Amino acid sequence: MERTYRTQPHRFNWMFAHVPRWRCCLAAAGLLLLTSTTLFANPIEVIYPEGVSEGFVTLKTLDGKKLADGELSQVTTGADRLASRLTFRFADGSLYDETVTFSQKKHLTMLSYQLTQRGPAFPDPLVISLNGETGQYQVRQREKTPDEKLITGRLDLPKDVYNGLTITVLKNLRGQTGAIVHMLAFNPEPKLYEVELARVDEEDTRNTTRKETKATAVHYSLKPRLGWFTAALARLLGRTPPDYHFWLIKKDAPAFVRFEGSLYAGGPSWRIEQVSPRVKQARVPEPW
């Protein structure tokens, strides 16, 4: 199924198609005054370049039940290019595997995005591949089943599409301001949305190994900007998408602390936190 789209943020509705143009202009001007903000949808400038790294994370329910062990790694793939991969392997055999390749030369730029989610933890198994430079995408739904479906097409993408890069974007936000960027939601066909990254507040955190060590984490929310009509309809139908929440230490070197939100459309909110690897205690031989 080959489809080509010229994408625009989903803000307006077909109901306005037959409204006189002058009334649309007046309405748009009024909405602009009501919703004006200091946030703009622009590529994010690189302040803290990323490097090669390896870390471990855990996935839990909000009440603390462990669901999966995870790994977060970054490797270089060329000059100013990195590939960041997040994987979760669930106790029930489910897999969440997300890889984003990006450039960090002056501005963050998503070059490619791949996502695999399958197993009992995900009601709708998907394999997604997106070329951020050409806009070509492929979505394989219910892979290797009699109901397998393949969707392909091309999108005209803005330069600030940041699937898989939210934490990197937040690390590079300056001061007290937030940002508006774009992301694609695959349900299973892709839709482009504006999302607002807003600073919420600050919270104290403690080092689990040294309780006297404190740090302040900045709490951010990620909220899709649906437009007033779509938002009202979503509230009426009880389908308003939940906010996503991120906590980062924004000191000399920004660091991820925690995430709360769903990993798939309509899914439950889960929590991602960093964990430290433990070295198994070596057994000391018995003396003679």
Secondary structure, DSSP 8 states (H G I E B T S, - for coil): -EEEE----S---GGGTTS-HHHHHHHHHHHHHHH--S--B---B-SS----EEEEEEEEETTS-EEEEEEEEEEEEETTEEEEEEEEEETTS-EEEEEEEEE-SSB-EEEEEEEEEESTT-SS-EEEEEETTT-EEEEEESTTSTT-EEEEEEE---TTB-TT-HHHHHHT--TT--EEEEEEEESSSEEEEEEEEEEEEEEEEE-SS-TT-EEEEEEEEEEEE--HHHHHHHHHHT-----EEEEEE-SSS-EEEEEEE-SSTT---EEEEEE-------------
